């Protein structure tokens, strides 16, 4: 498949989310040298969540965003509100112990609660709907679901016919349903949280790209036209931090995922496809994920790969994915197509820590599963700054490994690894 670099500007990408945003932000550019208790770099979910948590605690917060609030993955993703904090916390038992595993697993529940409670508290209009399904393409997927359900009472197992009551596709052998997970409009959530933080005193600056970081007990974050000195700094740029922070750049591999949104569907088209208004993903390594929007479009994503590139014909390629699931939609109009970068950590666990024994903290590496976990990170970072480092210390012990191969070879190595798992998906 022919691939190309994604085309980005400092304004929002031409997504369904940007087109249906509740409002367009227009925060000022940082033009002066300021002081604060905490300065945050990155206006996505992690940064905005941390700003809101800290503002609720009475801290003076300045948030710097290079583009627009929610410009990156936080405003482009599939909008699926899924629990869990990283992949398989029990794999870290040797370093964090059984108590640490329990803490991280509980965080995987709490992260969804944070989002739902925040939407209610601040009356954020972001189309929240409950209901989520994982669908099986292979018998081994069904076996895995059965094993999971023995430890998770929220899982409702579905056979092939029951699955079609949720997702009317002949492609799937079955699946499971959870009513405690769901979907929403992620950009409107991020914008709403930013407005809530601003209402509590946080100062937000857009078009304020960070150019330098001074690591110390009183870090200084510099932009092209100003700077902020603070007691603490938090770095939340994730896949878009690039070369600014070499320590994080070595530990986060930016990959690309693509999404389309169809024209508005008729009631008949919806009845023949998405029988229930749930969010869906399948169980493959390179999975498809999809859901209905509030105005009845099918939003479908996938094509994640480790090259960091996207196909030039996102609409056509994603249409072929959609047609495999729902043949009746093969000719439906595509109104929006976009892509964005995902920050992948080598062990698929969000990475939180401190750089060079300074008061510069970071949160990154959500590996395509970040809508709810980013909010958990914001809370843990705020707790640490507020003097309670218990959960931060546990997460810091989960070794944040560099990607093998260095700058030159890590992408081809991981692209080859992804191809291996794609072959397994087909077996």
VEXFI-672795 format. One line per 8 residues: number of its first residue (from 1); their letters; for each residue x, y, z of C-alpha. Coordinates in Angstrom, 2 decimals, decimal comma. Example, Ala and Ser with C-alpha at 12.3 -4.5 7.8 and 13.67 -1.06 7.14 Angstrom:
! VEXFI-672795
1) as) 12,30:-4,50:7,80 ~ 13,67:-1,06:7,14
//
This chain:
! VEXFI-672795
1) xxxxxxxx) 0,00:0,00:0,00 ~ 1,31:3,45:-0,94 ~ 1,77:5,64:2,14 ~ 2,53:9,31:2,78 ~ 3,18:11,64:5,70 ~ 0,02:13,08:7,26 ~ -0,72:16,69:6,43 ~ -1,10:18,88:9,53
9) xxxxxxxx) -1,55:22,59:10,16 ~ -1,84:24,61:13,35 ~ -5,64:24,56:13,00 ~ -7,80:21,50:13,58 ~ -7,72:18,77:10,96 ~ -10,76:18,56:8,67 ~ -12,55:16,02:10,86 ~ -16,19:15,43:11,73
17) xxxxxxxx) -15,31:16,52:15,27 ~ -13,90:19,88:14,21 ~ -16,93:20,47:11,97 ~ -19,35:19,71:14,83 ~ -17,42:21,33:17,70 ~ -19,48:23,34:20,16 ~ -17,21:26,32:19,64 ~ -13,87:27,35:18,15
25) xxxxxxxx) -11,28:28,28:20,75 ~ -9,32:31,48:20,39 ~ -7,06:31,61:23,40 ~ -4,21:34,15:23,22 ~ -0,62:33,43:22,32 ~ 1,92:33,62:25,15 ~ 3,71:36,96:24,72 ~ 5,32:37,57:28,12
33) xxxxxxxx) 7,43:35,99:30,84 ~ 5,07:34,64:33,49 ~ 5,15:32,69:36,74 ~ 2,79:29,99:38,00 ~ 2,55:27,11:40,41 ~ 2,34:24,64:37,51 ~ 2,94:24,99:33,79 ~ 1,53:22,29:31,50
41) xxxxxxxx) 2,71:21,59:27,96 ~ 0,01:20,12:25,72 ~ -3,68:20,95:25,43 ~ -5,04:17,44:24,91 ~ -6,80:15,26:27,46 ~ -3,80:14,67:29,73 ~ -2,87:18,34:29,91 ~ -6,42:19,66:30,21
49) xxxxxxxx) -7,36:16,99:32,77 ~ -4,29:17,85:34,87 ~ -5,08:21,58:34,57 ~ -8,63:21,00:35,78 ~ -7,59:18,71:38,65 ~ -4,98:21,23:39,82 ~ -7,32:24,20:39,42 ~ -9,90:22,40:41,55
57) xxxxxxxx) -7,19:22,11:44,22 ~ -6,46:25,86:44,08 ~ -3,20:25,85:42,13 ~ -2,24:28,63:39,72 ~ -1,97:26,85:36,38 ~ -0,75:27,91:32,95 ~ -1,38:25,58:30,00 ~ 0,56:25,96:26,73
65) xxxxxxxx) -0,71:24,45:23,47 ~ 1,25:24,68:20,22 ~ -1,91:24,62:18,09 ~ -5,51:24,46:19,35 ~ -7,01:22,79:22,42 ~ -7,72:19,16:21,47 ~ -5,74:19,52:18,22 ~ -3,98:16,14:18,44
73) xxxxxxxx) -5,24:12,64:19,25 ~ -7,61:13,96:21,93 ~ -9,70:15,72:19,29 ~ -9,37:13,11:16,52 ~ -9,88:9,70:18,13 ~ -12,68:7,16:17,88 ~ -14,51:8,58:20,89 ~ -14,73:5,24:22,71
81) xxxxxxxx) -14,95:5,54:26,49 ~ -13,27:2,29:27,56 ~ -11,96:1,27:30,96 ~ -8,59:-0,24:31,78 ~ -5,30:1,52:32,44 ~ -2,82:0,07:29,98 ~ -2,32:-3,49:28,85 ~ -2,13:-6,25:31,47
89) xxxxxxxx) -0,96:-4,55:34,69 ~ -0,27:-7,99:36,19 ~ 2,74:-8,27:33,84 ~ 4,46:-5,70:36,08 ~ 3,95:-7,70:39,28 ~ 7,70:-8,16:39,82 ~ 8,32:-4,42:39,97 ~ 5,15:-3,10:41,62
97) xxxxxxxx) 4,00:-6,12:43,63 ~ 0,45:-7,47:44,02 ~ -0,70:-4,29:45,81 ~ 0,57:-2,19:42,90 ~ -1,25:-4,39:40,40 ~ -4,48:-3,95:42,37 ~ -3,99:-0,17:42,41 ~ -3,46:0,03:38,64
105) xxxxxxxx) -6,41:-2,26:37,93 ~ -8,64:-0,07:40,09 ~ -7,40:2,97:38,15 ~ -8,78:1,25:35,06 ~ -12,26:1,54:36,59 ~ -11,80:4,97:38,13 ~ -10,73:6,54:34,82 ~ -14,20:6,01:33,30
113) xxxxxxxx) -15,83:7,35:36,47 ~ -13,72:10,52:36,26 ~ -14,99:11,24:32,75 ~ -18,66:10,57:33,48 ~ -18,59:12,53:36,75 ~ -16,83:15,46:35,10 ~ -19,37:15,60:32,28 ~ -22,16:15,75:34,84
121) xxxxxxxx) -20,42:18,21:37,19 ~ -19,57:20,77:34,51 ~ -22,57:20,07:32,25 ~ -20,35:19,28:29,25 ~ -22,31:18,68:26,05 ~ -20,38:15,87:24,36 ~ -22,99:13,27:23,26 ~ -22,19:10,69:25,94
129) xxxxxxxx) -23,89:7,32:25,27 ~ -23,44:4,09:27,24 ~ -22,92:0,71:25,58 ~ -19,85:-0,98:24,09 ~ -19,14:-4,27:22,29 ~ -16,04:-6,24:21,40 ~ -16,62:-8,56:18,45 ~ -15,02:-11,89:17,55
137) xxxxxxxx) -13,66:-12,88:14,16 ~ -12,07:-16,14:15,35 ~ -13,07:-18,91:17,75 ~ -10,04:-18,09:19,88 ~ -11,53:-14,63:20,47 ~ -14,69:-16,21:21,87 ~ -12,60:-18,43:24,13 ~ -10,75:-15,38:25,45
145) xxxxxxxx) -14,02:-13,57:26,15 ~ -15,29:-16,56:28,14 ~ -12,12:-16,55:30,24 ~ -12,37:-12,81:30,87 ~ -16,04:-13,00:31,85 ~ -15,26:-15,30:34,77 ~ -13,44:-12,40:36,47 ~ -15,52:-9,52:35,15
153) xxxxxxxx) -19,26:-9,54:35,92 ~ -19,88:-6,52:33,66 ~ -19,23:-8,67:30,57 ~ -22,38:-10,03:28,90 ~ -21,35:-12,79:26,47 ~ -23,13:-12,85:23,10 ~ -23,39:-15,68:20,58 ~ -23,62:-15,02:16,85
161) xxxxxxxx) -27,37:-14,35:16,79 ~ -27,31:-12,28:19,98 ~ -24,44:-10,24:18,58 ~ -26,57:-9,32:15,57 ~ -29,03:-7,65:17,93 ~ -26,22:-5,15:18,61 ~ -24,19:-5,18:15,38 ~ -26,05:-6,51:12,37
169) xxxxxxxx) -23,13:-8,02:10,48 ~ -22,52:-11,56:9,26 ~ -18,79:-11,11:9,80 ~ -18,73:-11,85:13,52 ~ -18,96:-15,14:15,42 ~ -20,14:-13,45:18,59 ~ -18,76:-11,05:21,16 ~ -19,62:-9,38:24,40
177) xxxxxxxx) -21,42:-6,28:25,62 ~ -20,71:-3,87:28,48 ~ -23,16:-1,22:29,57 ~ -20,58:0,56:31,75 ~ -18,43:1,65:28,77 ~ -19,59:3,83:25,92 ~ -18,79:6,60:23,46 ~ -18,82:10,38:23,09
185) xxxxxxxx) -17,62:13,40:21,09 ~ -14,00:13,68:22,28 ~ -13,22:17,17:21,01 ~ -16,28:18,64:22,72 ~ -15,30:16,87:25,93 ~ -11,78:18,35:25,77 ~ -13,12:21,83:24,98 ~ -15,61:21,59:27,84
193) xxxxxxxx) -12,94:20,58:30,31 ~ -10,68:23,41:29,17 ~ -13,51:25,88:29,71 ~ -14,10:24,42:33,18 ~ -10,40:24,79:34,07 ~ -10,40:28,36:32,77 ~ -13,46:29,10:34,90 ~ -11,47:27,99:37,95
201) xxxxxxxx) -8,59:30,33:37,13 ~ -6,34:28,38:34,76 ~ -4,67:30,48:32,05 ~ -4,64:28,87:28,60 ~ -2,44:29,90:25,69 ~ -2,74:28,53:22,15 ~ -0,36:28,89:19,19 ~ 2,41:28,86:21,83
209) xxxxxxxx) 4,87:26,20:20,72 ~ 7,46:25,28:23,31 ~ 11,04:25,74:22,11 ~ 13,10:24,94:25,21 ~ 12,78:23,38:28,66 ~ 15,01:24,12:31,65 ~ 15,02:21,11:33,96 ~ 15,38:22,13:37,60
217) xxxxxxxx) 13,46:22,41:40,86 ~ 11,94:25,57:39,36 ~ 11,61:24,63:35,69 ~ 11,30:27,19:32,93 ~ 9,29:26,49:29,77 ~ 10,13:28,82:26,88 ~ 8,13:29,55:23,73 ~ 8,95:31,71:20,73
225) xxxxxxxx) 7,53:34,83:22,41 ~ 7,55:34,19:26,15 ~ 8,29:31,85:29,02 ~ 6,76:30,41:32,18 ~ 8,70:29,69:35,36 ~ 6,90:27,40:37,76 ~ 7,32:25,14:40,76 ~ 6,36:22,19:38,57
233) xxxxxxxx) 6,06:21,49:34,85 ~ 4,04:18,70:33,25 ~ 4,77:17,45:29,71 ~ 1,71:16,06:27,91 ~ 2,60:16,27:24,22 ~ 2,46:12,47:23,70 ~ 3,02:11,53:20,03 ~ 3,48:15,19:19,07
241) xxxxxxxx) 6,31:15,95:21,52 ~ 8,80:14,93:18,75 ~ 12,39:16,08:19,28 ~ 11,65:18,52:22,09 ~ 12,25:15,91:24,81 ~ 14,75:13,22:23,67 ~ 14,07:11,10:26,77 ~ 10,40:10,74:25,81
249) xxxxxxxx) 11,05:10,62:22,08 ~ 13,03:7,40:22,61 ~ 10,15:5,85:24,56 ~ 7,17:6,80:22,41 ~ 6,68:5,62:18,85 ~ 4,19:7,79:16,91 ~ 1,90:5,66:14,75 ~ -0,98:6,73:12,53
257) xxxxxxxx) -4,65:5,75:12,65 ~ -7,30:6,84:10,14 ~ -11,03:7,56:10,49 ~ -13,95:8,27:8,19 ~ -17,44:9,60:8,92 ~ -20,22:8,81:6,50 ~ -23,08:10,98:5,43 ~ -26,08:10,87:7,76
265) xxxxxxxx) -27,72:7,44:7,62 ~ -31,42:6,71:7,30 ~ -33,28:4,77:9,98 ~ -33,42:1,81:7,61 ~ -29,64:1,88:7,06 ~ -29,08:2,01:10,81 ~ -31,46:-0,90:11,46 ~ -29,57:-3,00:8,91
273) xxxxxxxx) -26,15:-2,19:10,41 ~ -25,84:-0,75:13,92 ~ -28,90:-2,32:15,52 ~ -27,98:-0,75:18,87 ~ -26,23:2,58:19,43 ~ -23,02:1,07:20,85 ~ -19,33:1,60:20,25 ~ -17,57:-1,42:18,73
281) xxxxxxxx) -14,06:-2,73:18,19 ~ -12,82:-6,12:17,03 ~ -10,10:-8,28:18,58 ~ -7,36:-8,06:15,96 ~ -3,98:-6,41:16,55 ~ -4,70:-3,95:13,72 ~ -8,33:-3,56:14,68 ~ -11,34:-1,76:13,27
289) xxxxxxxx) -13,34:0,46:15,62 ~ -16,62:2,18:14,89 ~ -19,81:3,73:16,26 ~ -22,68:6,01:15,37 ~ -22,39:9,75:15,96 ~ -25,18:11,77:17,57 ~ -26,39:12,87:14,14 ~ -26,46:9,27:12,83
297) xxxxxxxx) -23,26:8,96:10,83 ~ -21,13:5,83:10,96 ~ -17,68:6,78:12,21 ~ -15,13:4,07:11,41 ~ -11,41:3,94:12,18 ~ -8,44:1,67:11,73 ~ -5,31:1,23:9,54 ~ -2,94:1,67:12,49
305) xxxxxxxx) 0,64:0,90:11,52 ~ 4,15:1,53:12,79 ~ 5,43:3,39:9,72 ~ 4,01:6,69:10,96 ~ 2,50:7,19:7,50 ~ -1,04:7,23:6,12 ~ -2,52:6,08:2,79 ~ -3,20:8,98:0,40
313) xxxxxxxx) -6,70:7,61:-0,20 ~ -7,99:7,29:3,37 ~ -11,63:7,41:2,26 ~ -11,28:4,58:-0,25 ~ -9,27:2,31:2,03 ~ -11,53:2,83:5,03 ~ -14,60:2,38:2,84 ~ -13,33:-1,09:1,93
321) xxxxxxxx) -13,00:-1,90:5,65 ~ -16,52:-0,64:6,29 ~ -17,95:-2,64:3,38 ~ -16,51:-5,88:4,78 ~ -18,45:-5,28:7,99 ~ -21,55:-3,71:6,44 ~ -21,90:-4,54:2,71 ~ -25,08:-2,46:2,48
329) xxxxxxxx) -23,01:0,69:3,14 ~ -20,45:0,13:0,38 ~ -21,81:3,03:-1,69 ~ -22,72:5,42:1,11 ~ -21,27:8,92:0,95 ~ -18,14:9,76:2,97 ~ -18,31:13,31:4,32 ~ -15,12:13,37:6,40
337) xxxxxxxx) -11,78:11,54:6,39 ~ -8,81:12,27:8,63 ~ -5,85:10,75:10,43 ~ -3,80:11,40:13,55 ~ -0,86:10,15:15,54 ~ -1,00:7,70:18,44 ~ 1,85:7,56:20,96 ~ 2,74:3,89:21,51
345) xxxxxxxx) 4,86:2,68:24,43 ~ 6,76:-0,59:24,05 ~ 4,77:-2,35:26,81 ~ 1,43:-0,67:25,97 ~ 1,26:0,94:29,40 ~ 0,83:4,70:29,96 ~ 4,12:6,18:31,11 ~ 4,16:8,63:34,01
353) xxxxxxxx) 7,30:9,85:35,70 ~ 9,84:12,56:36,40 ~ 12,76:13,66:34,20 ~ 16,31:14,08:35,55 ~ 15,25:14,33:39,22 ~ 13,74:17,70:38,36 ~ 10,24:19,00:39,00 ~ 9,36:18,20:35,40
361) xxxxxxxx) 6,76:15,41:35,25 ~ 5,32:13,69:32,20 ~ 2,46:11,50:30,98 ~ 2,61:9,78:27,61 ~ 2,37:6,50:25,66 ~ -1,33:5,58:25,79 ~ -0,96:3,26:22,79 ~ -4,32:3,96:21,18
369) xxxxxxxx) -6,32:3,58:24,39 ~ -6,26:7,00:25,95 ~ -9,62:8,71:26,27 ~ -10,30:7,53:29,83 ~ -6,70:6,74:30,97 ~ -5,54:10,29:30,16 ~ -8,01:11,55:32,76 ~ -6,57:9,13:35,30
377) xxxxxxxx) -3,10:10,45:34,50 ~ -4,29:14,00:35,08 ~ -5,51:13,02:38,53 ~ -2,33:11,11:39,45 ~ -0,13:14,03:38,33 ~ -2,22:16,47:40,36 ~ -2,02:14,18:43,40 ~ 1,77:14,04:43,11
385) xxxxxxxx) 2,12:17,81:42,89 ~ -0,26:18,14:45,83 ~ 2,06:15,94:47,92 ~ 0,45:12,51:47,53 ~ 2,90:10,53:45,38 ~ 1,57:7,04:46,21 ~ 0,06:6,23:42,79 ~ 2,71:8,19:40,91
393) xxxxxxxx) 5,44:6,15:42,62 ~ 3,79:2,89:41,56 ~ 3,51:3,98:37,94 ~ 7,10:5,26:37,94 ~ 8,33:1,78:38,88 ~ 6,85:0,32:35,67 ~ 10,03:0,58:33,62 ~ 9,65:2,96:30,67
401) xxxxxxxx) 11,80:1,20:28,10 ~ 13,26:2,78:24,96 ~ 12,14:1,40:21,63 ~ 14,82:-0,89:20,15 ~ 16,65:0,09:16,98 ~ 17,19:3,78:17,68 ~ 15,88:6,52:15,43 ~ 16,82:4,75:12,20
409) xxxxxxxx) 15,77:1,15:12,72 ~ 12,92:1,21:15,26 ~ 10,19:1,87:12,69 ~ 11,13:-0,89:10,23 ~ 11,62:-3,33:13,12 ~ 8,21:-2,59:14,59 ~ 6,53:-2,47:11,18 ~ 7,83:-5,99:10,60
417) xxxxxxxx) 6,50:-7,00:14,01 ~ 3,10:-5,54:13,18 ~ 3,06:-7,52:9,92 ~ 3,75:-10,70:11,90 ~ 0,71:-10,05:14,13 ~ -1,44:-9,15:11,14 ~ -0,59:-12,57:9,68 ~ -1,58:-14,19:12,99
425) xxx) -4,87:-12,27:12,83 ~ -5,61:-13,98:9,53 ~ -4,88:-17,50:10,80
//
